[in-house]
Amino acid sequence: MKKLLYGAIIISGLISIVACTNQTLQSKSAKVLSTELKAVSPSLISRQVLLGNPSRYQGRISPDGNKMSFRAPVEGVMNLWVAELGDIANAKPMTQDTGRGIPTHFWSLDSRQIFFTQDKNGDENWHLYRIDIDSGEIADLTPYDGVQAAQMKQSEHHPGVVIVGMNDRDPKWHDIYSVNVATGERTLLEQNDGYGYYELDNDLTIRLAVKSAADGSNQVFSRSNNKWNLWFSIPFSDVQTTTILGFDNENRGIYMLDTRERNTAALVYLPIGQDTVEVTPATKK
C-alpha cells in the first residue's frame, strides 16, 4: 500500500514539473514572438502622406500642344503652374494664392488663357477667373457678390467666349450667360426658372434642359418652337449612372452613358426627338 502511495506522489510530482516546464517554455515563446513582432511592426504612415498636398496634380496640355499646366504647392498652398511641354523642371507658378488654393483649372481653346475657379474663405461661391499666359494678368469673369459659377463650356466655333452659369439673380438657379473672355462682358442666353442644368450643342446653343421630378427621376426636355417639351426620363435608380456626354458633330443627336434597362453602362447614341437608343458596337456585348 505504501509503495502505491509513494508511486502516486512521484507521478504527481513529475506531472507538476512537466506542466511548469511547459508554462515556462510557452511564456518564453510568447516573449520572443512579441519581441519579433515589435521588431517588424511598420511605423505609422504620416499625416502628411495621407492628407498633405501632392507634389503635382491635375496635369493639362494646352490645345495647341505647346505648353503644360498643373497644380502644385507654393509655400504649402496649391497654385497653378505652367511650363513648356516636356520642360517641367522650368515650370513657373502663375498664381500666388495663400488661402485655400486653386481646386481646378482648364485651358482656353486658343491656348492663350487658363481658366480656374476659386472661392473666398471657404464660402464655396466659386468664381471663374482667367489668366493670360503671356502677361500673367488675372481677371474675375464672374465678379458678382454671392455668385457661384457653374456649367462652363467652350466651342471652337466661338473663340474668345465661355459659357457660364451664374446664380446672382436667384441663388437657387443658375442663369446661362455668354461671357467675353477679354472684357468680361456677359450676355444672358437663358433665364433659369427651375431646371437643374442645361445641355448646349457644339454651336453653344442651348438645346436640352434637365430637372428632377418628385419621384427622384431626371426629366430631359428638348426645345421646340421656343417651348420646352419632355423628351425622356431617367429613373431614380439610374440617375447616378446615366449621363448625357454631349452632341454629335452635326448636333443631330446626343451620346450618353446609359444604364436604363441594363446591368452595365453602355455608350449609346440618341437622335433628337427619338426614343430608341442606338448602342455603339463596342458596348453591344
C-alpha positions as CSV (number, residue, x, y, z in Angstrom):
1,M,0.0,0.0,0.0
2,K,2.8,2.4,0.9
3,K,4.6,1.6,-2.4
4,L,1.4,2.5,-4.2
5,L,1.2,5.8,-2.3
6,Y,4.8,6.7,-2.9
7,G,4.4,5.9,-6.6
8,A,1.3,8.2,-6.9
9,I,3.2,11.0,-5.2
10,I,6.2,10.6,-7.5
11,I,4.0,10.6,-10.6
12,S,2.1,13.6,-9.4
13,G,5.4,15.4,-8.9
14,L,6.6,14.6,-12.3
15,I,3.4,15.9,-13.9
16,S,3.8,19.2,-12.0
17,I,7.3,19.5,-13.2
18,V,6.3,18.9,-16.8
19,A,3.4,21.4,-16.5
20,C,5.7,24.1,-15.0
21,T,8.3,23.4,-17.7
22,N,5.6,23.8,-20.5
23,Q,4.3,27.0,-19.0
24,T,7.8,28.4,-18.8
25,L,8.5,27.5,-22.4
26,Q,5.2,29.0,-23.5
27,S,5.9,32.2,-21.6
28,K,9.4,32.4,-23.2
29,S,7.9,31.7,-26.7
30,A,5.3,34.4,-26.2
31,K,8.0,36.9,-25.2
32,V,10.2,36.0,-28.2
33,L,7.2,36.3,-30.5
34,S,6.2,39.7,-29.1
35,T,9.8,40.9,-29.5
36,E,9.9,39.7,-33.1
37,L,6.5,41.4,-33.9
38,K,7.8,44.7,-32.4
39,A,10.9,44.4,-34.5
40,V,9.0,44.0,-37.8
41,S,5.9,46.3,-37.0
42,P,5.7,49.1,-39.6
43,S,5.8,52.7,-38.5
44,L,2.6,54.8,-38.7
45,I,2.0,56.5,-42.0
46,S,2.5,60.2,-41.5
47,R,-0.4,62.6,-41.8
48,Q,1.5,64.5,-44.5
49,V,1.4,61.4,-46.7
50,L,-2.3,60.8,-46.1
51,L,-3.6,64.3,-46.0
52,G,-0.9,66.6,-47.4
53,N,-0.8,68.2,-50.8
54,P,0.6,66.2,-53.8
55,S,3.8,67.4,-55.3
56,R,2.0,67.8,-58.6
57,Y,-1.6,67.3,-59.6
58,Q,-4.2,67.8,-62.4
59,G,-1.9,68.0,-65.3
60,R,-3.2,69.5,-68.5
61,I,-1.8,70.0,-72.0
62,S,-2.7,73.2,-73.9
63,P,-4.9,72.6,-77.0
64,D,-2.1,73.6,-79.3
65,G,0.2,71.1,-77.7
66,N,3.0,73.5,-76.8
67,K,2.5,74.0,-73.1
68,M,1.6,72.1,-70.0
69,S,-0.1,73.2,-66.7
70,F,-0.7,71.6,-63.3
71,R,-1.4,72.4,-59.7
72,A,1.4,72.3,-57.2
73,P,2.2,73.9,-53.8
74,V,3.6,77.4,-53.4
75,E,4.6,77.7,-49.7
76,G,2.2,74.9,-48.9
77,V,-0.8,76.2,-50.9
78,M,-1.9,74.6,-54.2
79,N,-1.4,77.0,-57.0
80,L,-1.3,77.0,-60.8
81,W,2.0,76.3,-62.7
82,V,2.8,76.4,-66.4
83,A,5.8,75.1,-68.4
84,E,6.8,74.4,-72.0
85,L,5.7,70.9,-72.9
86,G,8.2,68.4,-71.5
87,D,10.2,71.1,-69.6
88,I,8.6,70.6,-66.2
89,A,11.9,71.4,-64.4
90,N,11.5,75.1,-65.5
91,A,7.8,75.4,-64.7
92,K,6.7,78.7,-63.1
93,P,3.8,79.5,-60.8
94,M,1.2,81.6,-62.5
95,T,-0.8,82.3,-59.2
96,Q,0.3,83.1,-55.7
97,D,-2.8,82.2,-53.6
98,T,-2.2,82.0,-49.9
99,G,-5.6,80.8,-48.8
100,R,-7.4,77.5,-49.6
101,G,-5.6,77.1,-53.0
102,I,-7.0,76.6,-56.5
103,P,-9.2,73.5,-56.9
104,T,-9.5,73.1,-60.7
105,H,-8.4,74.7,-64.0
106,F,-8.7,74.2,-67.8
107,W,-7.3,75.8,-70.9
108,S,-9.0,78.2,-73.3
109,L,-9.3,76.5,-76.7
110,D,-6.9,79.1,-78.3
111,S,-4.3,78.2,-75.6
112,R,-3.8,81.9,-74.7
113,Q,-5.5,81.7,-71.3
114,I,-6.1,79.3,-68.5
115,F,-9.4,79.4,-66.6
116,F,-9.5,78.5,-62.9
117,T,-12.1,78.5,-60.1
118,Q,-11.7,79.9,-56.6
119,D,-13.8,80.8,-53.6
120,K,-13.3,83.1,-50.7
121,N,-12.6,81.7,-47.2
122,G,-14.5,78.5,-47.9
123,D,-17.8,80.1,-48.8
124,E,-18.0,77.8,-51.9
125,N,-19.1,80.6,-54.1
126,W,-16.8,79.6,-56.9
127,H,-15.8,82.4,-59.2
128,L,-14.4,81.8,-62.6
129,Y,-11.1,83.5,-63.3
130,R,-8.9,83.7,-66.4
131,I,-5.2,84.3,-66.5
132,D,-3.3,85.5,-69.6
133,I,-0.4,83.2,-70.3
134,D,1.9,85.9,-71.8
135,S,1.2,88.8,-69.4
136,G,0.1,87.0,-66.3
137,E,-2.9,89.2,-66.0
138,I,-5.8,87.7,-63.9
139,A,-9.4,88.7,-64.3
140,D,-12.5,87.6,-62.5
141,L,-15.1,86.7,-65.2
142,T,-17.9,86.4,-62.6
143,P,-17.3,89.5,-60.3
144,Y,-20.7,89.5,-58.6
145,D,-21.4,89.2,-54.9
146,G,-22.6,85.7,-53.8
147,V,-22.4,84.3,-57.3
148,Q,-21.4,80.7,-57.9
149,A,-20.1,79.9,-61.3
150,A,-21.1,76.6,-62.8
151,Q,-21.6,74.6,-66.1
152,M,-18.7,76.1,-68.1
153,K,-18.4,75.3,-71.8
154,Q,-16.4,76.5,-74.8
155,S,-16.6,75.9,-78.6
156,E,-14.1,76.2,-81.4
157,H,-16.8,77.9,-83.4
158,H,-16.9,80.8,-80.9
159,P,-13.4,81.7,-79.9
160,G,-13.0,84.2,-77.1
161,V,-16.2,83.2,-75.4
162,V,-17.0,80.9,-72.5
163,I,-20.5,79.9,-71.3
164,V,-21.0,80.2,-67.6
165,G,-24.0,79.5,-65.3
166,M,-24.4,82.2,-62.6
167,N,-26.9,82.4,-59.8
168,D,-26.7,86.1,-58.8
169,R,-30.3,86.7,-59.8
170,D,-31.7,83.8,-57.8
171,P,-29.4,81.7,-55.6
172,K,-31.4,78.6,-56.3
173,W,-31.0,78.6,-60.1
174,H,-28.1,79.3,-62.5
175,D,-28.9,81.5,-65.4
176,I,-26.8,80.8,-68.5
177,Y,-24.5,83.6,-69.8
178,S,-22.1,84.0,-72.7
179,V,-19.0,85.8,-71.3
180,N,-16.4,87.6,-73.4
181,V,-13.1,86.3,-72.1
182,A,-11.2,89.5,-72.9
183,T,-13.6,92.1,-71.5
184,G,-15.7,90.0,-69.0
185,E,-18.9,91.4,-70.6
186,R,-21.8,88.9,-70.2
187,T,-24.8,88.3,-72.3
188,L,-27.9,86.4,-71.0
189,L,-28.7,83.3,-73.0
190,E,-31.3,81.7,-70.8
191,Q,-33.1,82.7,-67.6
192,N,-33.4,79.6,-65.5
193,D,-36.8,79.2,-63.8
194,G,-36.5,75.7,-62.4
195,Y,-34.0,73.5,-64.3
196,G,-31.1,71.7,-62.7
197,Y,-28.8,72.2,-65.7
198,Y,-28.7,72.7,-69.4
199,E,-27.0,70.9,-72.3
200,L,-25.5,73.0,-75.1
201,D,-24.6,71.8,-78.6
202,N,-21.3,72.4,-80.3
203,D,-22.5,75.8,-81.5
204,L,-23.2,76.8,-77.9
205,T,-26.9,76.8,-78.5
206,I,-29.0,75.7,-75.5
207,R,-30.8,72.5,-76.7
208,L,-31.7,70.5,-73.6
209,A,-32.8,71.2,-70.1
210,V,-32.8,68.7,-67.2
211,K,-34.8,68.8,-63.9
212,S,-35.6,66.5,-61.1
213,A,-39.1,65.1,-60.7
214,A,-40.9,64.4,-57.4
215,D,-40.1,60.7,-57.6
216,G,-36.4,61.4,-57.9
217,S,-36.1,60.7,-61.6
218,N,-34.5,63.2,-64.0
219,Q,-36.6,64.6,-66.8
220,V,-34.9,65.7,-70.0
221,F,-36.6,68.4,-72.1
222,S,-35.9,69.5,-75.6
223,R,-36.9,72.8,-77.0
224,S,-39.3,73.2,-80.0
225,N,-40.9,76.5,-81.1
226,N,-39.4,78.2,-78.1
227,K,-41.1,75.8,-75.7
228,W,-39.6,73.1,-73.5
229,N,-41.1,69.6,-74.1
230,L,-40.4,66.4,-72.2
231,W,-38.3,64.1,-74.3
232,F,-37.4,61.2,-72.0
233,S,-36.9,60.4,-68.3
234,I,-34.1,58.7,-66.4
235,P,-35.4,56.6,-63.5
236,F,-34.2,57.3,-60.0
237,S,-32.3,54.0,-59.9
238,D,-30.3,55.1,-63.0
239,V,-29.8,58.8,-62.2
240,Q,-26.2,58.3,-60.9
241,T,-25.1,56.1,-63.8
242,T,-26.9,57.6,-66.8
243,T,-25.2,60.7,-68.2
244,I,-25.5,62.9,-71.3
245,L,-22.0,63.2,-72.7
246,G,-22.6,65.7,-75.5
247,F,-23.8,66.2,-79.0
248,D,-22.5,64.7,-82.2
249,N,-20.6,66.8,-84.7
250,E,-23.7,67.7,-86.6
251,N,-25.7,68.5,-83.5
252,R,-28.4,66.0,-84.6
253,G,-28.3,63.7,-81.5
254,I,-26.6,63.1,-78.2
255,Y,-24.2,60.5,-76.9
256,M,-24.9,59.0,-73.4
257,L,-23.7,56.6,-70.9
258,D,-26.9,54.6,-70.3
259,T,-27.8,52.0,-67.7
260,R,-31.6,52.1,-68.2
261,E,-32.9,48.5,-68.5
262,R,-29.3,47.3,-68.4
263,N,-27.0,45.7,-65.9
264,T,-24.0,47.7,-67.1
265,A,-23.5,51.1,-68.7
266,A,-23.5,51.3,-72.5
267,L,-22.3,54.1,-74.7
268,V,-25.4,54.9,-76.8
269,Y,-26.5,57.4,-79.4
270,L,-29.9,59.0,-79.3
271,P,-31.1,61.2,-82.2
272,I,-33.0,64.3,-81.1
273,G,-36.7,63.7,-80.8
274,Q,-36.4,59.9,-81.0
275,D,-37.0,57.3,-78.2
276,T,-34.8,54.4,-79.3
277,V,-31.2,54.5,-78.5
278,E,-28.5,53.1,-80.7
279,V,-25.9,51.1,-78.8
280,T,-22.4,51.6,-80.1
281,P,-20.7,48.4,-81.4
282,A,-18.1,48.5,-78.6
283,T,-20.7,48.1,-75.9
284,K,-23.2,45.8,-77.5
285,K,-21.8,42.8,-75.6
